[in-house]
Amino acid sequence: MSQLLKSWADSLKIFYPKNLKLFLLVTLNSVWLGFKVLFKSLWWFLLLDIAMMALLVYGNHLFTLNQIYVNYILVAIQAFWVFFIYLAVRPSRERKTPVYFLSYFKYLLYFSPFLFVVGFLTTKTSAFFDYQVGSILGVFISLTGAFSMLFFLDSDSSIKSLMHSIVRGFKMLCYNFPFVFVLASLVIYGIRPLFDFIIRTMNIFFTSVCIDYSSIICIMLGIGSFLLIKGLRLVMLILLVSIYTNFYVKKVHDQFKLYF
């Protein structure tokens, strides 16, 4: 119990002004480097994602699409993005070329069932409880998945390592509960509403501008709005993954014997 309480107290030290400034600078650097890696090595996947999204959004005007298959495709694309972003942001001695990402495909195959469970529980929790409680529990579940994935990516990709990684991820959540609670509150009441507000404002702006112009200009504005919104959501995802990853790296360094 004393070790747990000490770990709780230590997790909050990251919010000391000096520590917080360093953590934010490291996180912003991770976001920038993550963007560079993604656009340099995975530009083809970004184009594929945009093409698929455009097809799913505008395809109903040309032919009938089965909504169930559409949802499966959207979930698969999102899962790939999450996995690729973790690989782009995490520290590694390997050069982050396309070969680097492909070499971790085995990890994705093993981790996908757990990733699906995390996504399912996050969705159901948010729907079952009221907004505040459901959202906080959803972030807790997501963080357990995030820490587990980071532990697994640092392992030998065996099934045994996957089980150990899930346990270690949950353990990291428990031993750093105060930090996780503060972070969950920031995500729910700060980061997520901010990005939602920006996206809603952009939609209103593009819609109001489109009224005064021809259909061709409206189509161009729609495409521009779609790309900007896609970019903003990608920024938010990279930002959150960078926060999770840098906290994970710090805690593994400070509390190595606790997890291994």
N, C-alpha and C positions, 0 to 999 in steps of 0.2 A: 504493500500500500504506500509506503514512504517513497519508493521508486516511482510509482505512478504519480503521486502528488508533485514530486520534484520535476518529473517530465512535463506535467501540466504547466508548472510555473515557468520552466525553460521555454516551452512553446510560445509563451506570451512575450518573451524577451525580444522576439523578432519585431515587435511593435515599438520598441524603444527608438527614439528619433534617429540615433546614429545607425542602429541595425536596420531600421526600416528604409532609410535612405539608400544604404548599400544594397539591400534586397530589391528595391524598386529599380535601381540602376542595372543590376544583374538581370532582372526580369525583362526590362526594356531591351537590353542587348540580346537576350534570348529571342525575343519577338522579332527583332530585326534580322538576326542570323537565321531564324527559322523561315522567315519570308524569303530570304535570299536562296536558301537551300531548296525550298519548295518550288520557286519559280525557275530555278536553274535546272533542277533534276526532274521535276514532275510537271513541267509546263504542259506536257501532253495529256496528263490526267485532268488538269484544270480545263483544257479545251474540251476533253471528253465529257467532263461534268457539265460544262455550260451547254454543250450540244444536247446532252441527255435532258437537262432541265428545260431547255427551249422546246425540245420535242414533246416532253410531257405536258408542258404548259399550253403550247399552241397546237399540239398534234390533234386534239379533239376537234379542231376546226376542219381537219383533213380526213380523219378516220376515227373510228371508235376505239378507245383504249380501255382495257380491263383495269378498274381502279385497284384491285387487289395486287395485280402485277406491278402497277405503277408504284404502289406503296412499298413493295419489296425492293424495287430498284432504288427508290429514294433512301431507304434504310441501308441498303448495301453501299451506296455511294457515300453516305454519311459515315458509316463504319470504316470504310477505307480512308476517308479524310482524317478521322480521329487517329487511326493507326499510323498513317503517314506523318501526321503532325508530331506525334510522340517521338517517332524516329528522327524527325528533323530537329527537334528541340533538345532531346536528351544529349548529354555529353558522350562523345565516342572518339576513340582513336582512329577509327576507320574514316576514310574519305566518303562523304555523303553523296555519292554518285548514284545513278539509277541501279547499278549493280548492288549497292549497299541496301537499298530498299527491297529489291527482289530477294536478297539473301535472307531476309527476315520473314518471308512469306510463310514458312513453317510455323513461326510464332503466331501469326494471325490465324492460321487454321486451328491451332490448339486453343487459342484464347477466345475465338469467336463465340463458342457456346456460353462462356462466362460473360462475355460482353453483351450477348443477347439477354441473359438473365438480368444483368445490371440495368440495361435499358428498359426491360419489361417492369422490373420492380420500381424503377424511378418513375415511370409513367403511371403505374397503378397506385403508387403511394401518393403522388400529386393529385390524383383523381379521387382517392378514397378519403383523405383528410381535407380540412379547410386549407386555403391557399398558403398561409404562413407556415403551419405545421408540415403540410405535405411538401412544400418547397424545400424547407430545411432538411427534412428526412431524405428528400430526393438528392440534395447536394451531398449529404453524408454517404449515401449509397454510391453516387458517382465518384466521390473521392476514394472510397474503398476500391472501386474498380480502377481508378487512376493509379493509386499507389501499387496495387497488385500488378498492373500492366508494367509499371516501371521496374518492379522487382523481377518480373518474368523476363523482360528484355535484357536484364543483366545476368540471366541464368543460361543454362546450357540447352534450353528449349525442350526438356523432357517433361513427361506427364507428372513425374514426381516433383520436379521444380515448379510446375504450374500450381500444384496443390500447396507447396510451401509458400509460393508467392502470394496466393490468396490469403493464407493465414497471416503472413507478414504485412500485407496491405491492411487487413483489418486491425492488426496489432498497432500499426503506425497511426491509424485513425484513433484508436482508443487512447494511446499514450500521448496524443497531441490534441485531445478533444477541445480544449479552450481555443486553440488556434483555428481548428476546423469550424467551430461554432461562429467565431468572428468572421472567418472567410465566407461561410455560408450566408451570413447576414449581409456581407458586402456584395456578394453575387446577386442575392435576391432583391435587396433594396437599393443597390447602387449600380453595379455593372450592367446587369440585365435590363433594368428599366431605362438606363441611359441609351443603350443600343436600340432598344425598342422605340424610344422616343425619336431618335435620329431617323430610324427606318420609317416610322409613321409620318414624320415631317417631310421626308423625301417623297413618299408616296403622294401626300397631299399636294406638294409643290409640283411634281410632274403631272399629276392629274389636272390641276388648275391651269397649268401652262398649256397642256394639250388641248383644252377646250377652244383656245383661240387660234389653233393652227390646223393645217390639213392632215389627212390621214397618214401620209408618208412621214411627215415630221413627228406625228404621234407615235408611229411605229418605232422611229429612231429614238425618241424619248423613252419609250417603253423598254427598248433594249438597253439604253444607258442606265435607266433606273434599275433594271434587273441585275446588270453587272455590278453596279455600286452596292446594291443590297447584298449580293453574293459576296462581294469583297468585305463588307462590314461584318457579316457573319463569320467569315473566315478570320478576320482580325480578332473578333471576340474569342473564337475558339483557340487561336494561337496564344492569346493573352492568358486565358485560363490554364491551358496546358503548360505554359511557361511558369506560371505561379506554382502549380502543382509540382512540376519537375524540379524547380530550384529549391522548394521546401524539402522535397524528397532527398535531393543530393545533400543538403545541409544536415538533415537528420541522420542519414546513413553515415555521414562523416562523424557527427557528434556522438551518435549512439550505436555504433557498429555492433557491439556485443549484445545489445538488446534485441537485434533482429537476426543475427547470424550466430 
